[in-house]
């Protein structure tokens, strides 16, 4: 509708010509968006118990570390201790990370390896305590008996459900009166409270924690779910960590460092980078120096919505509920937000004790985060 320049006080000389200047809508200014939940989407199943469980497994490890500080000649000694001898077999080719020397394992006795140094004509290098050993692969003799069976143990992981509630109460007069901007006061109150509950669900999924004592809940202990940040342990980085790229500002060096570490430690495929507003502006600035515009361009774009790296393509999501000093790196295929069976958000009418209608909105949800090593987190980033 074009701007007419007519003000209400000059609309007419008589009262009937003056209309009440109230649009047939109500604007909600309080933040309620849930971009992470939208990105994760609806789950494919429901939780079947207040303690939701799932199984996790992993491949046999192909890395270990030297655990030996006593050397006669580090460049020629053929026997040394490792942290986990059970990870090695006779016939393994092994290599210290960063070294060109190959070694062939001859015997394994407990945590002690006897090896052939300079295998395959490689040049022996000095070994040291704490060095990472990569197990390249095993070579078996032709016609040999089968090796001893090795296997991993499946891990039973779980999380508790959390109940979200909100009360709705509308007087009989409000129910009967004509309202500005809406047709039904009860429905409107339901919508407001539901928006608040979904907003709180996203905040809890990101930041929530479970009780240390009686996490199953009781008459005095509220049952709460463990959020994403509380789940992560393997790939949590602080800007002060040794080896982490220097500086407190979020930059490409830090993003690629975390993506590389997740790639090295797991089979995770990070496809979401979740940050708050300040860190999103830092990501947008990654390519500021390389932007160019033609003489006829009328739109200035300063936005990075997708970040492509050697370790995957990540959609960048901005949510108000991530701590401002943090950046989350998530594999969305391993995350689900599940309702307890029959307990997704719903309205339960309650008996009225007077001249009003009332009820309660209820929802019970939990977070399933599989293989926490497939995700990552940076903390202590600058926020100003």
C-alpha positions as CSV (number, residue, x, y, z in Angstrom):
1,X,0.0,0.0,0.0
2,X,1.5,3.4,-1.0
3,X,2.3,6.0,1.6
4,X,-0.5,8.7,1.7
5,X,0.9,11.1,4.2
6,X,-2.5,11.3,6.0
7,X,-2.3,11.4,9.8
8,X,-5.1,10.0,12.0
9,X,-5.9,13.4,13.6
10,X,-6.7,14.8,10.1
11,X,-8.6,11.9,8.8
12,X,-11.9,13.7,9.1
13,X,-13.9,16.3,11.0
14,X,-16.5,13.9,12.5
15,X,-15.9,11.0,14.9
16,X,-17.3,8.2,12.8
17,X,-14.6,8.8,10.2
18,X,-11.9,8.0,12.8
19,X,-10.9,4.3,12.8
20,X,-9.1,2.6,15.7
21,X,-5.5,2.3,14.4
22,X,-4.8,-1.4,15.5
23,X,-3.7,-3.9,12.9
24,X,-5.3,-7.3,13.0
25,X,-2.1,-9.0,14.3
26,X,0.1,-9.1,17.3
27,X,3.9,-8.7,16.9
28,X,6.1,-10.9,19.1
29,X,9.3,-9.1,19.8
30,X,10.8,-11.5,22.3
31,X,13.4,-13.9,20.6
32,X,12.0,-17.4,20.2
33,X,13.7,-18.9,17.1
34,X,15.1,-22.4,17.3
35,X,17.6,-22.7,14.4
36,X,19.4,-25.7,15.7
37,X,16.2,-27.7,16.2
38,X,15.1,-26.7,12.8
39,X,18.4,-27.9,11.3
40,X,18.3,-31.2,13.1
41,X,14.7,-31.8,12.1
42,X,12.1,-34.2,13.5
43,X,13.4,-37.5,14.9
44,X,12.6,-40.8,13.2
45,X,11.6,-42.5,16.5
46,X,10.5,-41.8,20.1
47,X,12.2,-42.5,23.4
48,X,10.7,-45.5,25.1
49,X,11.7,-44.7,28.7
50,X,12.7,-41.8,30.9
51,X,16.2,-43.1,30.6
52,X,16.8,-43.3,26.9
53,X,19.7,-45.6,25.9
54,X,21.7,-46.4,22.7
55,X,24.7,-48.5,21.8
56,X,28.0,-47.2,20.5
57,X,31.0,-49.2,19.1
58,X,34.3,-48.4,17.6
59,X,37.0,-50.1,15.5
60,X,40.1,-51.5,17.1
61,X,42.6,-48.7,17.6
62,X,45.5,-48.3,15.2
63,X,47.5,-45.8,17.4
64,X,49.3,-45.9,20.6
65,X,52.3,-44.2,22.3
66,X,55.8,-45.2,23.5
67,X,55.8,-45.5,27.3
68,X,59.5,-45.9,28.0
69,X,61.9,-43.3,29.3
70,X,64.9,-45.7,29.6
71,X,67.0,-46.0,26.4
72,X,70.5,-47.4,25.8
73,X,70.6,-46.2,22.2
74,X,67.3,-44.6,21.0
75,X,68.4,-45.0,17.4
76,X,69.1,-48.7,17.5
77,X,67.3,-50.2,20.6
78,X,65.0,-53.0,19.4
79,X,62.9,-53.3,22.6
80,X,60.7,-50.7,24.3
81,X,57.5,-50.4,26.2
82,X,54.2,-49.0,24.9
83,X,51.1,-47.8,26.7
84,X,48.8,-50.6,25.4
85,X,50.5,-53.7,24.3
86,X,47.3,-55.5,23.4
87,X,46.8,-53.2,20.4
88,X,49.9,-54.8,18.7
89,X,50.4,-58.1,17.0
90,X,53.4,-59.9,15.6
91,X,53.8,-58.8,12.0
92,X,52.6,-55.2,12.5
93,X,54.4,-52.5,10.6
94,X,54.6,-49.5,12.9
95,X,55.9,-45.9,12.5
96,X,56.4,-43.1,14.8
97,X,54.3,-40.1,13.8
98,X,56.5,-37.6,11.9
99,X,59.3,-40.1,11.3
100,X,60.3,-41.9,8.1
101,X,61.5,-45.0,9.8
102,X,59.4,-48.2,9.6
103,X,59.6,-50.9,12.2
104,X,58.3,-54.5,12.1
105,X,57.0,-56.0,15.3
106,X,58.6,-59.4,16.1
107,X,57.1,-60.2,19.5
108,X,54.6,-58.7,21.9
109,X,55.0,-59.6,25.6
110,X,52.6,-57.5,27.8
111,X,53.4,-53.9,27.0
112,X,56.9,-54.7,25.6
113,X,57.5,-54.8,21.9
114,X,60.6,-56.3,20.2
115,X,60.9,-54.8,16.7
116,X,63.1,-54.8,13.7
117,X,64.5,-51.3,13.3
118,X,64.9,-49.6,9.8
119,X,62.5,-52.1,8.2
120,X,62.3,-52.0,4.4
121,X,65.6,-50.1,4.1
122,X,64.3,-47.0,6.0
123,X,66.7,-45.0,8.1
124,X,66.5,-45.5,11.9
125,X,65.6,-42.4,13.9
126,X,65.9,-41.7,17.6
127,X,62.9,-42.8,19.7
128,X,61.6,-41.0,22.7
129,X,59.0,-41.4,25.5
130,X,55.5,-40.2,24.6
131,X,55.9,-40.4,20.8
132,X,52.7,-41.5,18.9
133,X,53.0,-44.8,17.2
134,X,50.9,-45.5,14.1
135,X,50.0,-49.2,13.3
136,X,50.1,-49.2,9.5
137,X,48.9,-52.8,9.0
138,X,49.6,-56.4,9.8
139,X,51.3,-59.0,7.5
140,X,50.5,-62.7,8.0
141,X,52.6,-65.6,7.0
142,X,51.4,-67.7,4.1
143,X,49.7,-70.9,5.5
144,X,49.8,-69.6,9.0
145,X,47.1,-70.5,11.6
146,X,44.5,-67.9,12.3
147,X,45.5,-65.2,14.8
148,X,43.8,-64.8,18.1
149,X,40.4,-63.1,17.8
150,X,40.2,-59.5,19.0
151,X,37.1,-57.5,19.5
152,X,35.7,-54.3,21.0
153,X,33.0,-53.9,23.6
154,X,29.9,-52.0,22.7
155,X,29.2,-49.1,25.1
156,X,25.8,-48.5,26.5
157,X,25.2,-44.7,26.5
158,X,22.1,-42.9,27.7
159,X,20.4,-39.7,28.7
160,X,17.4,-38.8,30.8
161,X,14.2,-37.1,29.6
162,X,13.2,-33.7,30.9
163,X,9.7,-32.5,31.4
164,X,8.8,-29.0,30.1
165,X,5.5,-27.5,31.4
166,X,3.6,-24.2,31.3
167,X,0.2,-23.3,32.7
168,X,-2.5,-21.5,30.7
169,X,-5.5,-19.7,32.4
170,X,-8.0,-17.3,30.9
171,X,-11.0,-15.8,32.7
172,X,-14.5,-16.2,31.5
173,X,-14.8,-12.5,30.6
174,X,-11.7,-12.7,28.4
175,X,-13.1,-15.8,26.7
176,X,-16.3,-14.0,25.9
177,X,-15.0,-10.5,25.0
178,X,-13.9,-9.5,21.5
179,X,-10.1,-9.2,21.5
180,X,-7.9,-7.0,19.3
181,X,-5.8,-8.9,16.9
182,X,-7.0,-12.4,17.7
183,X,-10.1,-14.6,17.7
184,X,-9.5,-16.8,20.7
185,X,-7.6,-15.8,23.8
186,X,-7.1,-19.4,25.0
187,X,-5.5,-20.4,21.7
188,X,-3.3,-17.3,21.7
189,X,-2.0,-18.1,25.2
190,X,-1.3,-21.7,24.2
191,X,0.8,-20.4,21.2
192,X,2.8,-18.1,23.4
193,X,3.6,-20.7,26.0
194,X,4.4,-23.2,23.3
195,X,6.9,-20.8,21.7
196,X,8.5,-20.4,25.1
197,X,8.8,-24.1,25.7
198,X,10.3,-24.8,22.3
199,X,12.8,-22.0,22.8
200,X,13.7,-23.5,26.2
201,X,14.0,-26.9,24.7
202,X,16.7,-25.6,22.3
203,X,18.5,-23.9,25.1
204,X,18.5,-27.1,27.2
205,X,19.6,-29.2,24.2
206,X,22.7,-27.0,23.9
207,X,23.5,-26.1,27.5
208,X,21.7,-28.5,29.8
209,X,23.2,-30.8,32.4
210,X,21.9,-33.7,34.4
211,X,22.0,-33.9,38.3
212,X,25.1,-35.5,39.8
213,X,23.0,-37.3,42.4
214,X,19.8,-39.1,41.6
215,X,19.8,-38.2,37.8
216,X,16.7,-40.3,37.4
217,X,14.7,-37.8,39.4
218,X,12.6,-38.1,42.5
219,X,10.0,-36.2,44.5
220,X,12.7,-33.6,45.3
221,X,15.1,-33.9,42.4
222,X,14.1,-32.6,39.0
223,X,15.1,-34.9,36.1
224,X,17.0,-32.9,33.5
225,X,18.7,-33.9,30.2
226,X,22.4,-33.7,29.5
227,X,23.0,-31.1,26.7
228,X,25.4,-31.1,23.8
229,X,28.2,-29.1,25.5
230,X,28.1,-31.3,28.6
231,X,28.4,-34.5,26.4
232,X,31.6,-33.4,24.6
233,X,35.0,-34.4,26.0
234,X,37.3,-35.7,23.3
235,X,37.5,-32.6,21.0
236,X,37.1,-29.7,23.4
237,X,39.6,-26.9,22.8
238,X,40.4,-23.7,24.6
239,X,42.3,-20.8,23.1
240,X,45.0,-21.3,25.8
241,X,45.6,-24.9,24.9
242,X,49.1,-25.9,23.9
243,X,49.3,-26.4,20.1
244,X,46.0,-24.6,19.5
245,X,46.3,-21.7,17.0
246,X,47.2,-18.5,18.8
247,X,44.8,-15.7,19.6
248,X,41.3,-15.5,21.0
249,X,39.5,-14.4,17.9
250,X,37.7,-17.1,15.8
251,X,39.5,-17.5,12.5
252,X,40.0,-20.0,9.7
253,X,43.1,-21.5,11.4
254,X,41.1,-22.4,14.5
255,X,38.1,-23.8,12.5
256,X,40.3,-26.0,10.3
257,X,42.3,-27.1,13.3
258,X,39.2,-28.4,15.0
259,X,37.7,-30.0,11.8
260,X,41.1,-31.8,11.2
261,X,41.2,-33.1,14.8
262,X,37.7,-34.4,14.6
263,X,38.5,-36.1,11.3
264,X,41.7,-37.7,12.8
265,X,39.9,-38.9,15.9
266,X,36.7,-40.3,14.4
267,X,34.7,-41.1,11.3
268,X,32.5,-38.0,12.0
269,X,31.3,-35.9,9.2
270,X,30.9,-32.4,10.7
271,X,28.1,-30.6,8.7
272,X,27.0,-27.9,11.2
273,X,29.0,-25.0,12.8
274,X,26.8,-23.5,15.5
275,X,27.7,-20.1,16.9
276,X,26.2,-17.0,18.5
277,X,25.9,-13.6,16.8
278,X,29.4,-12.3,17.6
279,X,31.2,-15.4,16.4
280,X,29.0,-15.5,13.3
281,X,30.3,-12.0,12.4
282,X,33.9,-13.4,12.8
283,X,33.1,-16.2,10.3
284,X,31.6,-13.7,7.9
285,X,34.9,-11.8,8.0
286,X,36.9,-14.9,6.7
287,X,36.6,-13.7,3.1
288,X,36.2,-9.9,3.6
289,X,39.6,-9.2,2.1
290,X,38.8,-11.2,-1.1
291,X,35.4,-9.8,-1.9
292,X,35.1,-7.7,-5.0
293,X,32.2,-5.7,-6.5
294,X,31.5,-4.3,-9.9
295,X,30.5,-0.7,-10.7
296,X,26.9,-1.7,-11.2
297,X,26.5,-3.8,-8.1
298,X,23.9,-2.4,-5.7
299,X,24.0,-5.0,-3.0
300,X,26.7,-5.4,-0.4
301,X,26.9,-9.0,0.9
302,X,28.8,-9.8,4.1
303,X,27.5,-13.4,4.8
304,X,29.0,-16.8,5.0
305,X,26.3,-19.5,5.2
306,X,28.3,-22.5,4.1
307,X,31.9,-23.2,4.9
308,X,33.7,-25.8,2.7
309,X,37.0,-27.3,3.8
310,X,39.0,-30.4,3.1
311,X,37.2,-32.1,6.0
312,X,33.6,-31.5,4.9
313,X,31.0,-28.9,4.0
314,X,29.5,-27.2,7.0
315,X,26.3,-25.1,7.2
316,X,26.9,-22.2,9.6
317,X,23.9,-21.7,12.0
318,X,23.4,-18.7,14.2
319,X,21.5,-19.3,17.4
320,X,21.1,-17.0,20.5
321,X,21.4,-20.0,22.9
322,X,25.0,-20.9,22.2
323,X,27.4,-19.3,24.7
324,X,29.0,-16.2,23.1
325,X,32.5,-17.5,23.7
326,X,31.8,-20.8,22.1
327,X,31.7,-22.5,18.6
328,X,30.1,-25.9,18.2
329,X,31.1,-28.4,15.4
330,X,28.4,-31.0,15.0
331,X,27.7,-34.1,12.9
332,X,23.9,-33.8,12.6
333,X,23.5,-37.4,11.6
334,X,24.5,-38.4,15.1
335,X,22.1,-36.1,17.0
336,X,18.4,-36.5,17.7
337,X,16.0,-34.7,20.0
338,X,13.4,-37.3,20.9
339,X,10.1,-37.0,22.7
340,X,9.1,-39.7,25.2
341,X,6.4,-41.8,23.6
342,X,3.1,-39.9,23.7
343,X,4.7,-37.0,25.4
344,X,5.5,-34.6,22.6
345,X,4.2,-31.0,23.3
346,X,0.5,-31.2,23.9
347,X,-2.2,-29.3,25.8
348,X,-4.0,-31.0,28.7
349,X,-7.3,-29.3,29.8
350,X,-7.7,-29.1,33.6
351,X,-10.8,-28.8,35.8
352,X,-11.8,-25.2,36.4
353,X,-12.5,-24.2,40.0
354,X,-14.2,-20.9,39.1
355,X,-15.0,-18.5,36.4
356,X,-12.0,-19.3,34.2
357,X,-10.7,-22.0,31.8
358,X,-7.3,-23.5,32.4
359,X,-4.9,-26.2,31.3
360,X,-1.3,-27.2,31.0
361,X,1.1,-27.5,28.1
362,X,3.4,-30.5,28.6
363,X,6.3,-32.0,26.7
364,X,9.0,-34.5,27.7
365,X,12.2,-34.7,25.6
366,X,15.7,-36.0,25.6
367,X,18.9,-35.6,23.6
368,X,20.6,-38.5,21.9
369,X,24.1,-37.6,21.0
370,X,26.0,-40.6,19.5
371,X,29.8,-40.9,19.4
372,X,30.8,-37.7,21.2
373,X,34.3,-37.8,19.5
374,X,32.5,-37.0,16.2
375,X,31.8,-33.5,17.4
376,X,33.9,-30.6,18.7
377,X,33.8,-27.4,20.7
378,X,35.9,-24.3,21.1
379,X,35.6,-22.2,24.3
380,X,37.1,-18.9,25.6
381,X,36.8,-17.1,22.2
382,X,36.8,-13.3,22.4
383,X,33.4,-11.7,22.6
384,X,34.2,-8.0,22.1
